[in-house]
Amino acid sequence: MTCGKRDGCSGLMSDHVIIACDDLFIHISLLLTGLHVHGTMSDDLLGSTIIHIPKGKTANRTVSSNYSTIALSTILARYLIRLF
């Protein structure tokens, strides 16, 4: 995980996970176990924020084809993806 990255909706940053104490990882494992046992997924983990980034500094910003779109998933979802 790269330092200084944030998600688009909850205000968490990757630094929160990187410098967290070991208790956080115990709670994350309990969360994963609960999700697996009950066969459900939290809407907070499934959500993402879509942002548009201009393709270049000189691009005409009034034309929609001059933008790239990216989706920012939650920090916890990114962490869980890295585990698998």
VEXVEXPA-660621 format. One record per residue: residue number from 0; residue in one letter; x, y, z of N, C-alpha, C, O in turn. Coordinates in Angstrom, 2 decimals, always signed. Example, Ala and Ser with C-alpha at 12.3 -4.5 7.8 and 13.67 -1.06 7.14 Angstrom:
BEGIN
{0; 'a'; {+13.19; -5.69; +7.80}; {+12.30; -4.50; +7.80}; {+13.20; -3.30; +7.80}; {+14.24; -3.32; +8.46}}
{1; 's'; {+12.85; -2.25; +7.08}; {+13.67; -1.06; +7.14}; {+12.90; +0.03; +7.87}; {+13.41; +1.14; +8.04}}
//
This chain:
BEGIN
{0; 'm'; {+0.84; -1.17; +0.00}; {+0.00; +0.00; +0.00}; {+0.89; +1.24; +0.00}; {+1.88; +1.30; +0.73}}
{1; 't'; {+0.53; +2.21; -0.80}; {+1.31; +3.43; -0.93}; {+0.84; +4.46; +0.10}; {-0.35; +4.62; +0.33}}
{2; 'c'; {+1.79; +5.16; +0.71}; {+1.46; +6.19; +1.70}; {+0.75; +7.36; +1.03}; {+1.00; +7.67; -0.13}}
{3; 'g'; {-0.12; +8.01; +1.78}; {-0.76; +9.24; +1.34}; {-1.95; +9.07; +0.42}; {-2.48; +10.07; -0.06}}
{4; 'k'; {-2.40; +7.86; +0.15}; {-3.57; +7.65; -0.71}; {-4.83; +7.71; +0.15}; {-4.83; +7.25; +1.29}}
{5; 'r'; {-5.89; +8.28; -0.41}; {-7.15; +8.35; +0.33}; {-8.27; +7.80; -0.51}; {-8.18; +7.71; -1.74}}
{6; 'd'; {-9.34; +7.42; +0.18}; {-10.51; +6.96; -0.57}; {-11.42; +8.15; -0.82}; {-11.19; +9.24; -0.29}}
{7; 'g'; {-12.43; +7.95; -1.61}; {-13.25; +9.06; -2.03}; {-14.44; +9.36; -1.14}; {-15.06; +10.41; -1.29}}
{8; 'c'; {-14.77; +8.47; -0.20}; {-16.03; +8.69; +0.51}; {-15.91; +8.78; +2.02}; {-16.61; +9.59; +2.63}}
{9; 's'; {-15.07; +7.99; +2.66}; {-15.08; +7.96; +4.13}; {-13.99; +8.79; +4.78}; {-14.01; +8.97; +5.99}}
{10; 'g'; {-13.05; +9.31; +4.00}; {-12.00; +10.14; +4.56}; {-10.83; +9.37; +5.14}; {-9.95; +9.97; +5.75}}
{11; 'l'; {-10.80; +8.07; +4.97}; {-9.68; +7.28; +5.45}; {-8.52; +7.38; +4.48}; {-8.70; +7.58; +3.28}}
{12; 'm'; {-7.32; +7.24; +5.02}; {-6.12; +7.26; +4.20}; {-5.37; +5.95; +4.37}; {-5.55; +5.25; +5.37}}
{13; 's'; {-4.53; +5.62; +3.40}; {-3.74; +4.40; +3.49}; {-2.80; +4.45; +4.69}; {-2.43; +3.41; +5.23}}
{14; 'd'; {-2.42; +5.64; +5.11}; {-1.56; +5.78; +6.29}; {-2.23; +5.23; +7.55}; {-1.55; +4.74; +8.44}}
{15; 'h'; {-3.56; +5.31; +7.62}; {-4.28; +4.77; +8.77}; {-4.05; +3.27; +8.91}; {-3.93; +2.77; +10.02}}
{16; 'v'; {-3.99; +2.57; +7.80}; {-3.77; +1.12; +7.83}; {-2.29; +0.81; +8.01}; {-1.93; -0.13; +8.73}}
{17; 'i'; {-1.43; +1.58; +7.37}; {+0.01; +1.30; +7.42}; {+0.56; +1.45; +8.83}; {+1.35; +0.61; +9.28}}
{18; 'i'; {+0.16; +2.50; +9.54}; {+0.73; +2.75; +10.87}; {-0.17; +2.25; +12.00}; {+0.07; +2.57; +13.16}}
{19; 'a'; {-1.18; +1.49; +11.68}; {-2.12; +0.99; +12.70}; {-1.45; -0.07; +13.58}; {-0.47; -0.71; +13.18}}
{20; 'c'; {-1.99; -0.22; +14.76}; {-1.48; -1.26; +15.66}; {-2.01; -2.63; +15.20}; {-2.88; -2.72; +14.33}}
{21; 'd'; {-1.47; -3.67; +15.79}; {-1.84; -5.03; +15.39}; {-3.31; -5.35; +15.66}; {-3.87; -6.24; +15.02}}
{22; 'd'; {-3.94; -4.64; +16.59}; {-5.35; -4.89; +16.89}; {-6.25; -4.64; +15.68}; {-7.28; -5.30; +15.53}}
{23; 'l'; {-5.87; -3.69; +14.83}; {-6.68; -3.41; +13.63}; {-6.78; -4.65; +12.76}; {-7.85; -4.96; +12.24}}
{24; 'f'; {-5.67; -5.35; +12.59}; {-5.67; -6.53; +11.72}; {-6.47; -7.68; +12.32}; {-7.01; -8.51; +11.58}}
{25; 'i'; {-6.55; -7.73; +13.64}; {-7.41; -8.72; +14.30}; {-8.87; -8.40; +13.99}; {-9.66; -9.30; +13.68}}
{26; 'h'; {-9.23; -7.14; +14.07}; {-10.60; -6.73; +13.78}; {-10.95; -6.92; +12.30}; {-12.07; -7.30; +11.96}}
{27; 'i'; {-9.98; -6.67; +11.42}; {-10.22; -6.90; +9.99}; {-10.44; -8.38; +9.73}; {-11.31; -8.75; +8.94}}
{28; 's'; {-9.66; -9.24; +10.38}; {-9.86; -10.69; +10.18}; {-11.21; -11.14; +10.73}; {-11.85; -12.01; +10.14}}
{29; 'l'; {-11.65; -10.56; +11.84}; {-12.99; -10.87; +12.36}; {-14.07; -10.40; +11.39}; {-15.08; -11.08; +11.20}}
{30; 'l'; {-13.87; -9.23; +10.79}; {-14.82; -8.73; +9.79}; {-14.90; -9.68; +8.60}; {-15.99; -10.01; +8.15}}
{31; 'l'; {-13.75; -10.10; +8.10}; {-13.74; -11.03; +6.96}; {-14.41; -12.35; +7.30}; {-15.15; -12.90; +6.49}}
{32; 't'; {-14.14; -12.85; +8.49}; {-14.76; -14.11; +8.92}; {-16.27; -13.96; +8.98}; {-17.00; -14.83; +8.51}}
{33; 'g'; {-16.74; -12.86; +9.55}; {-18.18; -12.62; +9.64}; {-18.83; -12.48; +8.28}; {-19.92; -13.00; +8.05}}
{34; 'l'; {-18.16; -11.80; +7.36}; {-18.70; -11.65; +6.01}; {-18.78; -13.00; +5.30}; {-19.73; -13.28; +4.58}}
{35; 'h'; {-17.76; -13.82; +5.52}; {-17.72; -15.14; +4.88}; {-18.78; -16.07; +5.47}; {-19.49; -16.76; +4.73}}
{36; 'v'; {-18.90; -16.09; +6.78}; {-19.86; -16.98; +7.45}; {-21.29; -16.62; +7.07}; {-22.11; -17.51; +6.83}}
{37; 'h'; {-21.60; -15.34; +7.03}; {-22.97; -14.91; +6.76}; {-23.25; -14.73; +5.26}; {-24.40; -14.50; +4.88}}
{38; 'g'; {-22.22; -14.82; +4.43}; {-22.42; -14.74; +2.98}; {-22.94; -13.40; +2.51}; {-23.77; -13.34; +1.61}}
{39; 't'; {-22.46; -12.33; +3.11}; {-22.92; -11.00; +2.75}; {-21.73; -10.07; +2.61}; {-20.62; -10.39; +3.04}}
{40; 'm'; {-21.97; -8.91; +2.02}; {-20.91; -7.91; +1.87}; {-21.49; -6.55; +2.23}; {-22.61; -6.22; +1.83}}
{41; 's'; {-20.75; -5.79; +2.97}; {-21.18; -4.46; +3.38}; {-21.20; -3.51; +2.18}; {-20.31; -3.56; +1.33}}
{42; 'd'; {-22.19; -2.65; +2.13}; {-22.26; -1.65; +1.06}; {-21.07; -0.70; +1.12}; {-20.64; -0.16; +0.09}}
{43; 'd'; {-20.53; -0.48; +2.32}; {-19.37; +0.39; +2.47}; {-18.14; -0.17; +1.76}; {-17.30; +0.60; +1.28}}
{44; 'l'; {-18.03; -1.47; +1.68}; {-16.89; -2.09; +0.99}; {-17.09; -2.14; -0.52}; {-16.11; -2.19; -1.27}}
{45; 'l'; {-18.32; -2.13; -0.96}; {-18.61; -2.24; -2.38}; {-18.61; -0.90; -3.10}; {-18.48; -0.85; -4.32}}
{46; 'g'; {-18.76; +0.17; -2.36}; {-18.88; +1.49; -2.97}; {-17.56; +2.05; -3.46}; {-16.50; +1.66; -2.98}}
{47; 's'; {-17.64; +2.95; -4.41}; {-16.46; +3.67; -4.89}; {-16.91; +5.05; -5.37}; {-18.09; +5.29; -5.63}}
{48; 't'; {-15.94; +5.95; -5.46}; {-16.20; +7.30; -5.91}; {-15.55; +7.48; -7.27}; {-14.37; +7.15; -7.44}}
{49; 'i'; {-16.29; +7.98; -8.23}; {-15.77; +8.17; -9.59}; {-15.36; +9.63; -9.75}; {-16.14; +10.54; -9.48}}
{50; 'i'; {-14.10; +9.83; -10.20}; {-13.63; +11.19; -10.46}; {-13.08; +11.25; -11.89}; {-12.65; +10.25; -12.46}}
{51; 'h'; {-13.11; +12.43; -12.44}; {-12.65; +12.66; -13.81}; {-11.37; +13.47; -13.76}; {-11.28; +14.47; -13.04}}
{52; 'i'; {-10.37; +13.04; -14.52}; {-9.07; +13.70; -14.55}; {-8.80; +14.16; -15.98}; {-8.95; +13.37; -16.91}}
{53; 'p'; {-8.41; +15.44; -16.17}; {-8.08; +15.90; -17.53}; {-6.89; +15.11; -18.08}; {-5.95; +14.80; -17.35}}
{54; 'k'; {-6.92; +14.79; -19.37}; {-5.87; +13.97; -20.00}; {-4.55; +14.73; -20.17}; {-3.50; +14.10; -20.25}}
{55; 'g'; {-4.59; +16.02; -20.23}; {-3.36; +16.80; -20.40}; {-3.55; +18.22; -19.92}; {-4.68; +18.68; -19.73}}
{56; 'k'; {-2.44; +18.91; -19.72}; {-2.52; +20.29; -19.24}; {-3.08; +21.23; -20.29}; {-3.71; +22.23; -19.96}}
{57; 't'; {-2.86; +20.90; -21.56}; {-3.33; +21.78; -22.63}; {-4.65; +21.32; -23.23}; {-5.14; +21.91; -24.20}}
{58; 'a'; {-5.24; +20.27; -22.67}; {-6.50; +19.74; -23.21}; {-7.65; +20.72; -22.97}; {-7.69; +21.41; -21.96}}
{59; 'n'; {-8.56; +20.76; -23.91}; {-9.75; +21.60; -23.79}; {-10.66; +20.96; -22.73}; {-11.17; +19.86; -22.93}}
{60; 'r'; {-10.86; +21.64; -21.63}; {-11.63; +21.09; -20.51}; {-13.14; +21.13; -20.72}; {-13.89; +20.63; -19.89}}
{61; 't'; {-13.58; +21.71; -21.81}; {-15.02; +21.75; -22.08}; {-15.48; +20.56; -22.90}; {-16.68; +20.40; -23.13}}
{62; 'v'; {-14.55; +19.72; -23.35}; {-14.88; +18.54; -24.15}; {-14.74; +17.30; -23.27}; {-13.68; +17.05; -22.70}}
{63; 's'; {-15.82; +16.54; -23.16}; {-15.82; +15.40; -22.25}; {-14.86; +14.29; -22.66}; {-14.43; +13.51; -21.81}}
{64; 's'; {-14.51; +14.19; -23.94}; {-13.57; +13.14; -24.38}; {-12.13; +13.42; -23.94}; {-11.27; +12.57; -24.11}}
{65; 'n'; {-11.87; +14.60; -23.39}; {-10.53; +14.95; -22.92}; {-10.31; +14.58; -21.46}; {-9.37; +15.06; -20.83}}
{66; 'y'; {-11.17; +13.74; -20.92}; {-11.06; +13.34; -19.52}; {-10.92; +11.82; -19.40}; {-11.52; +11.06; -20.17}}
{67; 's'; {-10.13; +11.39; -18.44}; {-10.06; +9.98; -18.06}; {-10.85; +9.82; -16.77}; {-10.87; +10.72; -15.94}}
{68; 't'; {-11.49; +8.70; -16.62}; {-12.29; +8.44; -15.43}; {-11.64; +7.34; -14.60}; {-11.24; +6.30; -15.13}}
{69; 'i'; {-11.54; +7.59; -13.29}; {-11.03; +6.56; -12.39}; {-12.02; +6.40; -11.24}; {-12.79; +7.30; -10.93}}
{70; 'a'; {-11.98; +5.23; -10.63}; {-12.84; +4.95; -9.48}; {-11.97; +4.75; -8.25}; {-11.04; +3.94; -8.27}}
{71; 'l'; {-12.27; +5.48; -7.19}; {-11.56; +5.34; -5.93}; {-12.36; +4.42; -5.02}; {-13.45; +4.79; -4.56}}
{72; 's'; {-11.83; +3.24; -4.76}; {-12.52; +2.33; -3.84}; {-12.09; +2.67; -2.41}; {-11.17; +3.45; -2.20}}
{73; 't'; {-12.76; +2.09; -1.45}; {-12.45; +2.37; -0.06}; {-11.09; +1.78; +0.30}; {-10.64; +0.81; -0.32}}
{74; 'i'; {-10.45; +2.36; +1.29}; {-9.14; +1.90; +1.74}; {-9.22; +0.45; +2.22}; {-8.34; -0.35; +1.93}}
{75; 'l'; {-10.27; +0.12; +2.95}; {-10.42; -1.24; +3.46}; {-10.59; -2.24; +2.31}; {-10.04; -3.34; +2.37}}
{76; 'a'; {-11.34; -1.87; +1.29}; {-11.51; -2.76; +0.13}; {-10.18; -2.96; -0.60}; {-9.88; -4.06; -1.04}}
{77; 'r'; {-9.39; -1.89; -0.72}; {-8.07; -2.02; -1.35}; {-7.18; -2.96; -0.55}; {-6.46; -3.78; -1.11}}
{78; 'y'; {-7.24; -2.83; +0.76}; {-6.43; -3.69; +1.62}; {-6.87; -5.15; +1.47}; {-6.03; -6.04; +1.37}}
{79; 'l'; {-8.16; -5.38; +1.45}; {-8.67; -6.75; +1.32}; {-8.30; -7.37; -0.03}; {-8.01; -8.56; -0.10}}
{80; 'i'; {-8.30; -6.57; -1.08}; {-7.91; -7.05; -2.40}; {-6.45; -7.49; -2.40}; {-6.10; -8.50; -3.01}}
{81; 'r'; {-5.61; -6.73; -1.71}; {-4.19; -7.09; -1.64}; {-3.97; -8.39; -0.90}; {-2.99; -9.09; -1.16}}
{82; 'l'; {-4.87; -8.75; +0.02}; {-4.72; -10.00; +0.77}; {-4.95; -11.21; -0.13}; {-4.37; -12.27; +0.10}}
{83; 'f'; {-5.80; -11.05; -1.14}; {-6.13; -12.17; -2.00}; {-5.38; -12.03; -3.26}; {-5.51; -12.88; -4.14}}
//
